[in-house]
Every structure is written in structure tokens, then in C-alpha cells.
């Protein structure tokens, strides 16, 4: 239905003998073909036939008086989309005979030559591929010379140079610098003509020099800071200050970009690891503090996605252990957020329940603390320290269920004495058991006397 409609539009405009109408109809035909293929409505050989129809439409327009160079650009593109690269190149060449200095047509010629170069290279003909690449570079260079105010031909030169650098093994520093220089020049010529996502997709961590130029020209473009922050993030922990600056700028410019907190969190964590390795504990502690804070903010909005991501790699428990580690460095409010995430994703992980219960207690959330200690005790029901801590909530905070609290204290004392008196306990670290025994005895005595003063 889509193709029939657009063909009818084209036929109507052709009969009107209007160049503008026929070009508009050909554009519509191409757009509808793209949409039909994207939607899965046009597939296989039908897709090739559809693009051939588009190419015929532009071919018919090319014989009209006043047909501009863009006709040959679109005609050759339709042929390329239909898989006919040879005729696409010939069509672009025909156009250049009429419009030898048209930048858009020269650039299109270069694109087609590069496509053919990749094709013949895949078949092992490296010599022909090299010649086609040189011809493409010549076309892009001519396009740039004829449109020095546009970024596009320079970007094409950058892509060609970067491809050659990568294909050459990616070890030639001078070749690499020359390739990046084209991208930098494009950004300097026309920052609005350079897509930051494309720059990052091509250059990854090496995109920083280009993004620096783009940011200088467009300091309020949030995506520029996003991609530069990612580039610094992947360069390593030594660039933490750059990561911190760029992703905080992202949040400043668009507070809705809360996924930026992941890069801040993980960047700070890697920085902490680096400082720990260097035995700089104070700086490591500071970095871990940042990491915990930012992870809490990230997990608040993206906790489910993060859990799914690490679960797919088999590292969900390890990630919960990392969150438990970070909780000891950050403030209570953020620590609670990351521990709540950890308990929901590792419900049998005892340490995280204990820590969460303690933080709830310290922040006045006695009911939540009680529930967390009960969960911890269900995981390890014979732990005297957990028994005592659970009883403490009844005794000093909720001031209810005295009989339950008294029973818990008694059981904690009995169990702690069993552990300490066991023959096989020699040599074990029993300091926590001794503390639990001491506290349970003291608390039992106080509760028996009705004393609810904690301390």
C-alpha cells in the first residue's frame, strides 16, 4: 500500500512536469521505502525492487532542465541502498561531469568509493581496495576545498584516516594524531555540523580533543559533557577528576540524567581501588565515600536495571558485597539506600541485613531495624550477637515484648557460652562472641530490673 501510494504521487507530479514536485515525490518515495523496510513490510527482493523504483524516479528527474546536483546524490544513494554499488559510483561520476565542484556530490562519490573499497577488501583484493580508498580521500579533499565552511567532508577524511590507522594495527602514534586532527578541524570549522555521538562511536577514549573543541563552541550542550565524561571514564582511574567534573556538569545542565551517577559512582570506586593499592588510605576512603553516595543516587532510579545487568554476568552477589563494603564509608542516608538495594537482590546475605538493621536503628527507624534483625536471625538463628541486637530493639527502642527480649538475651548467653566452651573453638576469633556474651548478660540484668536506659 505504501509503495503504490508513493508511486501514484510520483506519477501525478511527473505528469505535472514540475521539477520541484517530482523531486518532492521522489523524496517521499525514498522515505516511504525506508519506513516500509524498517517496519518489516518490505523485505528480501522486494526491498531491492523498491530501491530500484526510487532510483528510476531520480533518473527520470535527471533529464529535466535545471535538475540540481542533489538529484545525482539521491539517485546514487538509492542504487547503493539497492545493492548496486557499481552503478551508484557510475551515477555519481556522471553527476560530477555536470557539477565538477559540487561538494555534496564529491562527498557522495567518496562515500561510494569507500563502500566499494570495503567490499573488495573483504574479498581479499587489498591492492584495489587501497586504490579506491585513495580515490575516496581525493574526493573528500576536493569536497572540503569547495565547501571549506562545512564539517562533513572533514569528518569523512577523519573516518578514512581512522580506519586506515585501525587497520594498520593501531600502533602508529603519528598516524593516529593525523586522523584525530581531521575531526578536530571539522569541529573548529562548524561545531553544529559534528555529532558528538558519532565522534564518540568512532574515537571512544580518543575523542576528548574533538569534544574539547565542541564544548568550547557549545558550552550548554549536555551530551558533549556526557560523551567526554565517558571518554575520561574509560581512560582509567587517574582521570577521576575529569569524570567527576563532566558528569556533575551533566547533572547540572539536565537533572533528569540520573544515569550519570553510575559513571560517577564506578569512577570513584576505581579511584579508591587505585589509592588503596598505592597505600593512600585517606584518599581511598574519600573516594569510596563518593562512590557510595553516587551509587545510592544511581540505584534509586536504576536499581532494577543494574541488578539485571550484573545478574546476567553472574556477579549479582559480588555486586551486593561491593555495596555492603561501600556502605561503611558513606553517610547513613545513602548507605541505607544501597543496603536496601543489596538486601532485595541478595536476601540470604547475612552481613548486609545486619548492617542495614544497625543503620535503621541509628536513624530512628526502630520497626525497620526490628524486621531487618529478624531477617538476619532467620538466616543464622544460632548467632548470639544477632539475638542480643534483636532483643535490644524490643528492650530500648520499641519498649515492647519484654518476654521475647528476655528470652533472646538468655538464648544469646547460652549460645555464646556453648561456642566459647567448645573444644573445637580454640584458635578461632571469638572476640565478637565474647562481646555478645558480655552485652547479653548486662542487658538481661537491666531489663530484669526494668532499666531501659541504653548505655
Backbone torsions as a table, in degrees:
resi	resn	phi	psi	omega
1	UNK	NA	-41.0	-179.4
2	UNK	-62.6	-48.2	-176.8
3	UNK	-65.9	-41.7	179.8
4	UNK	-60.3	-41.4	-178.9
5	UNK	-64.1	-45.0	-177.4
6	UNK	-71.8	-34.7	175.9
7	UNK	-63.9	-37.9	177.9
8	UNK	-64.5	-42.0	177.4
9	UNK	-59.6	-43.4	-179.1
10	UNK	-65.6	-42.5	179.6
11	UNK	-60.8	-40.2	179.8
12	UNK	-64.9	-42.6	-178.0
13	UNK	-71.2	-32.8	178.9
14	UNK	-64.9	-41.1	-179.8
15	UNK	-66.3	-25.4	179.8
16	UNK	-77.9	-10.4	178.2
17	UNK	56.7	30.8	177.1
18	UNK	-103.0	122.0	179.2
19	UNK	-58.3	-45.7	-177.8
20	UNK	-63.0	-42.7	-179.7
21	UNK	-66.1	-41.5	-179.6
22	UNK	-66.9	-38.0	177.1
23	UNK	-66.0	-41.3	179.1
24	UNK	-62.9	-40.3	-179.8
25	UNK	-68.4	-37.0	178.6
26	UNK	-66.9	-39.7	176.2
27	UNK	-61.2	-44.8	179.1
28	UNK	-61.3	-42.3	178.9
29	UNK	-59.6	-43.0	178.2
30	UNK	-64.9	-42.0	179.8
31	UNK	-64.5	-41.5	179.8
32	UNK	-68.6	-33.1	176.1
33	UNK	-65.9	-45.0	177.0
34	UNK	-59.2	-44.1	-179.1
35	UNK	-64.7	-41.2	-179.6
36	UNK	-65.2	-39.1	178.5
37	UNK	-68.9	-43.2	-179.6
38	UNK	-62.4	-35.1	-179.0
39	UNK	-82.7	-4.4	-179.2
40	UNK	79.9	10.7	180.0
41	UNK	-82.3	-22.3	178.8
42	UNK	-123.6	118.6	-175.2
43	UNK	-137.3	165.5	173.2
44	UNK	56.5	-135.3	-179.3
45	UNK	-65.3	-26.6	177.4
46	UNK	-62.4	-33.5	177.9
47	UNK	-67.1	-41.7	177.4
48	UNK	-62.2	-44.5	179.0
49	UNK	-61.9	-37.7	-178.7
50	UNK	-65.0	-43.9	178.7
51	UNK	-68.7	-32.0	175.1
52	UNK	-62.9	-39.5	176.2
53	UNK	-61.1	-40.8	178.1
54	UNK	-63.5	-43.3	179.7
55	UNK	-61.9	-41.6	178.2
56	UNK	-61.7	-37.4	-179.9
57	UNK	-61.1	-46.4	178.9
58	UNK	-69.2	-32.7	177.5
59	UNK	-63.1	-42.8	178.3
60	UNK	-61.4	-37.7	-179.3
61	UNK	-70.7	-29.7	-174.6
62	UNK	-62.7	-22.0	-178.3
63	UNK	-88.7	-4.3	-179.5
64	UNK	-79.0	148.8	176.4
65	UNK	-63.4	134.8	176.4
66	UNK	84.7	5.6	179.5
67	UNK	-61.3	124.9	-176.5
68	UNK	-81.7	172.0	-178.1
69	UNK	-61.4	-28.9	-179.3
70	UNK	-60.2	-24.3	178.1
71	UNK	-61.3	-44.9	-178.5
72	UNK	-72.1	-30.4	174.5
73	UNK	-62.4	-50.5	-177.8
74	UNK	-69.5	-36.3	178.6
75	UNK	-62.3	-49.8	-179.1
76	UNK	-65.8	-33.5	179.0
77	UNK	-66.8	-39.9	178.0
78	UNK	-63.0	-40.8	177.5
79	UNK	-63.6	-41.3	178.3
80	UNK	-62.0	-44.4	179.4
81	UNK	-63.2	-29.6	177.7
82	UNK	-84.2	2.2	176.2
83	UNK	88.5	9.4	-177.5
84	UNK	-104.2	74.6	-174.7
85	UNK	-66.4	-39.8	-178.4
86	UNK	-59.0	-48.8	179.7
87	UNK	-69.8	-28.7	176.1
88	UNK	-63.2	-44.3	178.5
89	UNK	-63.9	-43.6	180.0
90	UNK	-62.1	-38.9	179.8
91	UNK	-65.2	-42.9	177.5
92	UNK	-62.6	-40.7	177.8
93	UNK	-61.5	-41.9	177.8
94	UNK	-60.7	-41.0	178.5
95	UNK	-63.2	-38.5	-178.7
96	UNK	-69.9	-21.3	174.3
97	UNK	-66.7	-28.6	178.6
98	UNK	-92.0	-34.5	-174.3
99	UNK	-129.6	70.7	-170.5
100	UNK	-64.3	-25.0	-176.1
101	UNK	-111.5	12.5	-179.4
102	UNK	-74.4	119.5	-173.5
103	UNK	-64.1	-42.8	-177.9
104	UNK	-63.6	-39.4	180.0
105	UNK	-71.7	-38.7	176.3
106	UNK	-62.6	-41.9	178.9
107	UNK	-65.4	-39.9	177.8
108	UNK	-62.4	-41.0	177.9
109	UNK	-59.9	-43.0	178.8
110	UNK	-62.8	-42.4	178.5
111	UNK	-59.6	-43.6	-178.9
112	UNK	-66.6	-39.8	179.4
113	UNK	-65.2	-38.1	177.6
114	UNK	-66.5	-39.7	177.9
115	UNK	-60.5	-43.0	178.6
116	UNK	-67.2	-37.0	178.6
117	UNK	-60.7	-44.2	178.9
118	UNK	-64.3	-37.0	-178.7
119	UNK	-65.3	-48.5	-177.8
120	UNK	-71.4	-29.8	177.2
121	UNK	-65.7	-37.2	179.8
122	UNK	-65.9	-20.9	178.0
123	UNK	-96.1	6.5	174.0
124	UNK	92.3	2.0	-178.8
125	UNK	-92.3	77.1	-175.4
126	UNK	-67.5	-33.3	-178.2
127	UNK	-65.2	-46.6	179.2
128	UNK	-67.0	-37.5	179.1
129	UNK	-61.8	-40.8	179.9
130	UNK	-64.1	-40.1	179.1
131	UNK	-65.7	-42.0	178.8
132	UNK	-64.1	-38.1	178.7
133	UNK	-65.0	-41.7	177.9
134	UNK	-62.8	-38.9	178.2
135	UNK	-66.5	-38.1	178.1
136	UNK	-64.1	-44.5	178.9
137	UNK	-61.4	-39.6	178.0
138	UNK	-63.0	-39.7	178.9
139	UNK	-66.1	-44.0	178.9
140	UNK	-64.2	-39.6	178.9
141	UNK	-62.8	-43.3	178.1
142	UNK	-64.2	-39.4	178.3
143	UNK	-61.1	-42.9	179.7
144	UNK	-65.8	-39.8	179.5
145	UNK	-65.4	-32.4	-178.8
146	UNK	-89.2	-11.6	175.9
147	UNK	-140.7	66.6	-173.6
148	UNK	-65.1	-14.1	-178.8
149	UNK	-89.5	-2.0	-177.3
150	UNK	-107.0	147.3	-176.8
151	UNK	-86.3	-27.6	-169.3
152	UNK	-54.3	-49.7	180.0
153	UNK	-62.4	-34.3	178.5
154	UNK	-66.6	-37.9	176.5
155	UNK	-63.5	-40.0	177.8
156	UNK	-62.4	-39.6	177.4
157	UNK	-64.8	-38.3	177.1
158	UNK	-64.1	-42.7	179.1
159	UNK	-62.1	-42.8	-180.0
160	UNK	-64.8	-43.5	-179.0
161	UNK	-67.5	-39.1	179.8
162	UNK	-67.5	-39.1	177.3
163	UNK	-61.5	-43.1	178.5
164	UNK	-63.8	-39.4	178.3
165	UNK	-62.3	-47.8	-179.0
166	UNK	-65.5	-45.4	-179.5
167	UNK	-64.9	-23.8	178.5
168	UNK	-83.2	2.8	177.3
169	UNK	111.2	-13.2	176.6
170	UNK	68.8	27.7	-177.3
171	UNK	-115.1	-11.2	-176.8
172	UNK	-84.3	105.2	-175.8
173	UNK	-63.2	-38.4	-179.2
174	UNK	-68.1	-42.2	178.0
175	UNK	-62.9	-38.6	178.1
176	UNK	-63.9	-46.8	-179.9
177	UNK	-61.9	-40.2	179.2
178	UNK	-63.7	-38.8	180.0
179	UNK	-66.0	-46.7	179.8
180	UNK	-62.9	-33.0	-178.5
181	UNK	-58.8	-34.5	178.0
182	UNK	-63.9	-42.0	179.5
183	UNK	-65.8	-40.8	178.8
184	UNK	-63.1	-41.9	179.1
185	UNK	-63.4	-41.3	178.1
186	UNK	-60.3	-43.0	179.3
187	UNK	-63.9	-37.8	-179.9
188	UNK	-71.5	-34.7	-179.0
189	UNK	-70.9	-45.9	-177.6
190	UNK	-155.0	91.4	-177.4
191	UNK	-60.3	-35.3	-178.3
192	UNK	-69.9	-17.3	-179.6
193	UNK	-91.8	5.3	-178.1
194	UNK	-115.0	120.5	179.7
195	UNK	-86.2	121.0	-175.4
196	UNK	-63.7	-36.2	178.9
197	UNK	-63.9	-40.3	178.0
198	UNK	-65.8	-42.3	178.0
199	UNK	-57.3	-47.9	-178.0
200	UNK	-67.4	-39.0	-179.9
201	UNK	-59.7	-37.1	-179.6
202	UNK	-79.5	-48.9	-167.5
203	UNK	-100.5	-17.2	-179.9
204	UNK	51.5	-125.7	-175.7
205	UNK	-64.0	-17.7	179.6
206	UNK	-88.7	8.9	-178.1
207	UNK	-85.1	-3.9	-171.5
208	UNK	-59.3	-44.2	-178.1
209	UNK	-60.7	-38.3	179.1
210	UNK	-70.0	-44.5	-178.9
211	UNK	-65.6	-31.4	175.4
212	UNK	-58.4	-44.7	-179.7
213	UNK	-66.5	-42.4	-179.6
214	UNK	-64.1	-40.4	179.7
215	UNK	-66.6	-38.3	177.9
216	UNK	-60.8	-34.0	-179.2
217	UNK	-85.6	-28.6	-176.0
218	UNK	-134.7	70.1	-171.7
219	UNK	-68.4	-8.4	-180.0
220	UNK	-105.3	7.5	-179.3
221	UNK	-85.2	107.1	-173.3
222	UNK	-63.0	-34.6	-177.4
223	UNK	-66.3	-27.8	178.3
224	UNK	-64.4	-42.9	177.9
225	UNK	-69.0	-35.1	178.3
226	UNK	-59.4	-51.6	-176.4
227	UNK	-70.4	-35.3	178.0
228	UNK	-68.5	-37.9	176.2
229	UNK	-60.7	-42.0	177.6
230	UNK	-63.4	-40.2	179.4
231	UNK	-61.2	-44.7	178.2
232	UNK	-66.5	-39.1	179.8
233	UNK	-57.1	-44.6	-177.4
234	UNK	-79.5	-10.0	175.1
235	UNK	-78.4	-20.6	173.9
236	UNK	126.6	171.1	-172.6
237	UNK	-63.9	-24.2	-179.6
238	UNK	-68.0	-12.3	179.2
239	UNK	-103.3	24.4	-177.7
240	UNK	-56.3	-41.8	-178.7
241	UNK	-61.5	-35.5	177.0
242	UNK	-69.4	-42.1	176.9
243	UNK	-60.3	-46.4	-179.7
244	UNK	-59.5	-46.2	-178.6
245	UNK	-64.7	-45.2	-175.3
246	UNK	-71.5	-43.8	-177.0
247	UNK	-75.9	-26.9	171.4
248	UNK	-69.4	-32.6	175.4
249	UNK	-67.0	-37.5	176.1
250	UNK	-57.6	-48.5	-180.0
251	UNK	-64.0	-37.6	179.0
252	UNK	-63.6	-44.5	-177.9
253	UNK	-75.1	-33.3	179.7
254	UNK	-146.2	92.9	-177.9
255	UNK	-59.0	-16.9	179.8
256	UNK	-73.8	-14.7	-178.9
257	UNK	-81.2	57.6	-176.3
258	UNK	-71.9	-12.1	174.8
259	UNK	-68.8	-11.8	174.4
260	UNK	-63.8	-24.3	-179.5
261	UNK	-62.4	-25.2	178.3
262	UNK	-61.9	-47.4	-177.4
263	UNK	-67.4	-34.6	174.6
264	UNK	-65.7	-42.8	-178.2
265	UNK	-66.7	-51.3	-176.0
266	UNK	-73.0	-33.8	175.9
267	UNK	-62.0	-42.9	178.4
268	UNK	-65.9	-38.4	179.0
269	UNK	-62.7	-46.1	179.7
270	UNK	-63.0	-34.8	175.9
271	UNK	-63.9	-41.8	178.0
272	UNK	-61.4	-42.1	177.6
273	UNK	-60.6	-42.6	-179.7
274	UNK	-62.9	-43.4	-179.9
275	UNK	-69.3	-35.7	177.0
276	UNK	-63.5	-41.6	178.5
277	UNK	-62.4	-34.4	179.3
278	UNK	-83.6	4.9	179.2
279	UNK	63.9	25.0	176.5
280	UNK	-99.0	80.8	-170.4
281	UNK	-66.2	-35.4	-179.0
282	UNK	-64.2	-45.1	178.9
283	UNK	-69.3	-35.4	178.1
284	UNK	-64.0	-43.0	179.2
285	UNK	-60.7	-42.1	178.7
286	UNK	-62.9	-42.5	179.6
287	UNK	-65.0	-42.8	178.6
288	UNK	-65.1	-33.3	176.1
289	UNK	-62.2	-45.9	175.8
290	UNK	-59.9	-45.2	-176.3
291	UNK	-60.5	-45.9	179.6
292	UNK	-61.2	-43.5	179.1
293	UNK	-60.5	-48.4	-175.9
294	UNK	-71.6	-33.8	175.8
295	UNK	-64.1	-39.3	178.2
296	UNK	-59.8	-44.3	-179.6
297	UNK	-67.1	-36.0	178.4
298	UNK	-69.6	-47.4	-177.1
299	UNK	-66.2	-25.6	178.8
300	UNK	-57.2	-38.6	-178.5
301	UNK	-103.6	-26.6	-172.2
302	UNK	-125.8	24.2	-177.6
303	UNK	-59.5	-42.7	-178.9
304	UNK	-65.2	-42.5	179.4
305	UNK	-64.5	-40.9	-179.3
306	UNK	-65.5	-42.2	178.9
307	UNK	-61.0	-43.3	180.0
308	UNK	-64.5	-40.9	-178.3
309	UNK	-63.3	-50.2	-178.2
310	UNK	-73.4	-27.1	177.8
311	UNK	-66.6	-38.6	-179.8
312	UNK	-63.4	-28.1	178.7
313	UNK	-93.1	4.6	177.9
314	UNK	76.2	18.3	-174.7
315	UNK	-116.9	26.6	-176.1
316	UNK	-65.3	-46.3	179.7
317	UNK	-63.4	-42.4	178.9
318	UNK	-61.2	-37.4	179.4
319	UNK	-69.0	-38.5	176.7
320	UNK	-64.8	-36.3	176.5
321	UNK	-65.9	-36.8	177.3
322	UNK	-66.1	-41.1	178.3
323	UNK	-63.9	-38.1	178.0
324	UNK	-63.1	-39.6	177.0
325	UNK	-62.9	-46.8	-177.2
326	UNK	-68.6	-27.1	-178.9
327	UNK	-61.4	-24.8	-178.2
328	UNK	-77.9	-7.9	-176.8
329	UNK	-106.0	-24.6	-172.7
330	UNK	-99.3	175.9	-179.7
331	UNK	-69.5	162.1	-173.5
332	UNK	-58.2	-43.3	-175.3
333	UNK	-60.7	-46.2	179.8
334	UNK	-73.6	-34.1	177.8
335	UNK	-61.9	-40.9	179.2
336	UNK	-61.8	-40.2	-179.8
337	UNK	-61.3	-44.5	-176.9
338	UNK	-76.0	-30.6	177.1
339	UNK	-72.2	-34.1	175.2
340	UNK	-63.7	-39.3	175.6
341	UNK	-62.8	-43.8	-177.6
342	UNK	-64.7	-42.0	-179.1
343	UNK	-66.5	-32.3	-179.9
344	UNK	-74.0	-18.8	-178.1
345	UNK	-110.7	-12.2	174.8
346	UNK	-139.4	69.3	-171.8
347	UNK	-64.6	-13.5	179.4
348	UNK	-103.6	10.9	-178.0
349	UNK	-88.5	104.2	-170.4
350	UNK	-61.9	-46.8	-173.0
351	UNK	-58.0	-39.4	-176.0
352	UNK	-69.3	-33.0	176.3
353	UNK	-68.5	-41.5	177.2
354	UNK	-60.0	-46.5	-178.6
355	UNK	-67.2	-40.0	179.4
356	UNK	-65.9	-41.3	178.6
357	UNK	-60.2	-42.7	178.8
358	UNK	-62.0	-44.9	-178.3
359	UNK	-66.7	-39.3	174.8
360	UNK	-58.5	-44.4	-179.7
361	UNK	-60.6	-44.6	-176.5
362	UNK	-71.5	-18.8	179.4
363	UNK	-105.1	15.5	173.8
364	UNK	81.8	12.8	-179.9
365	UNK	-99.6	69.6	-172.7
366	UNK	-62.6	-42.4	-179.4
367	UNK	-62.3	-43.0	178.1
368	UNK	-66.3	-38.5	178.4
369	UNK	-62.2	-43.5	178.2
370	UNK	-57.4	-47.4	-178.6
371	UNK	-63.1	-39.1	-179.6
372	UNK	-68.3	-41.8	177.2
373	UNK	-66.1	-35.9	176.6
374	UNK	-62.9	-40.0	177.6
375	UNK	-64.9	-41.1	178.2
376	UNK	-62.2	-42.7	-179.4
377	UNK	-67.0	-32.0	177.2
378	UNK	-67.1	-27.2	178.1
379	UNK	-78.9	-40.2	-179.2
380	UNK	-134.7	80.8	-171.0
381	UNK	-69.8	-11.3	-178.9
382	UNK	-108.9	21.3	-179.2
383	UNK	-88.2	114.1	-176.6
384	UNK	-64.6	-31.7	-179.8
385	UNK	-67.5	-42.4	178.5
386	UNK	-65.5	-40.3	177.1
387	UNK	-56.8	-47.8	-179.1
388	UNK	-62.8	-45.5	-177.3
389	UNK	-64.3	-37.9	177.8
390	UNK	-66.0	-42.9	178.8
391	UNK	-62.6	-35.4	179.3
392	UNK	-57.9	-38.3	-179.8
393	UNK	-63.8	-45.7	176.4
394	UNK	-62.2	-44.7	-171.3
395	UNK	-68.8	-55.1	-170.5
396	UNK	-100.6	-26.2	-171.1
397	UNK	-103.4	-53.2	179.4
398	UNK	-86.0	-28.3	180.0
399	UNK	55.2	45.1	178.1
400	UNK	-137.1	169.0	173.4
401	UNK	53.4	52.4	-178.0
402	UNK	-60.6	-37.3	-179.0
403	UNK	-63.8	-38.5	177.5
404	UNK	-65.2	-43.0	-179.5
405	UNK	-62.9	-45.0	179.3
406	UNK	-60.2	-41.9	178.8
407	UNK	-64.0	-40.2	178.5
408	UNK	-64.3	-43.2	178.1
409	UNK	-61.3	-44.7	-179.8
410	UNK	-61.9	-44.2	179.6
411	UNK	-65.3	-36.6	178.4
412	UNK	-64.2	-41.2	179.2
413	UNK	-64.3	-46.9	-179.4
414	UNK	-60.0	-47.4	-176.8
415	UNK	-67.2	-41.4	179.7
416	UNK	-62.5	-41.7	179.2
417	UNK	-65.3	-38.3	177.0
418	UNK	-59.7	-45.1	-178.6
419	UNK	-65.1	-44.9	-176.8
420	UNK	-68.8	-30.0	-178.2
421	UNK	-88.9	-9.4	-177.8
422	UNK	-67.9	138.3	-178.8
423	UNK	-64.2	-34.5	-176.5
424	UNK	-83.1	7.2	179.2
425	UNK	-90.4	-7.1	-178.6
426	UNK	-59.8	131.8	178.7
427	UNK	90.6	-15.4	178.3
428	UNK	-74.8	159.8	174.8
429	UNK	-79.6	102.0	-174.5
430	UNK	-106.3	12.5	-176.1
431	UNK	-61.7	-40.1	-179.7
432	UNK	-68.9	-33.6	177.8
433	UNK	-67.1	-41.2	178.7
434	UNK	-63.8	-40.2	178.0
435	UNK	-63.9	-43.1	179.5
436	UNK	-62.4	-40.2	178.7
437	UNK	-64.7	-46.6	179.1
438	UNK	-59.9	-47.5	-177.6
439	UNK	-66.5	-41.1	-178.5
440	UNK	-64.5	-41.9	177.4
441	UNK	-62.0	-45.4	-179.4
442	UNK	-64.2	-44.4	-178.3
443	UNK	-68.9	-37.0	177.3
444	UNK	-61.8	-43.9	178.9
445	UNK	-61.7	-43.9	-177.9
446	UNK	-66.9	-44.3	-178.6
447	UNK	-66.9	-36.0	178.7
448	UNK	-61.9	-27.9	179.6
449	UNK	-95.4	0.9	-179.7
450	UNK	80.2	14.7	-179.0
451	UNK	-85.0	119.9	-179.5
452	UNK	-114.3	17.8	176.7
453	UNK	-84.1	117.6	-177.7
454	UNK	-88.8	113.1	178.6
455	UNK	131.1	NA	NA
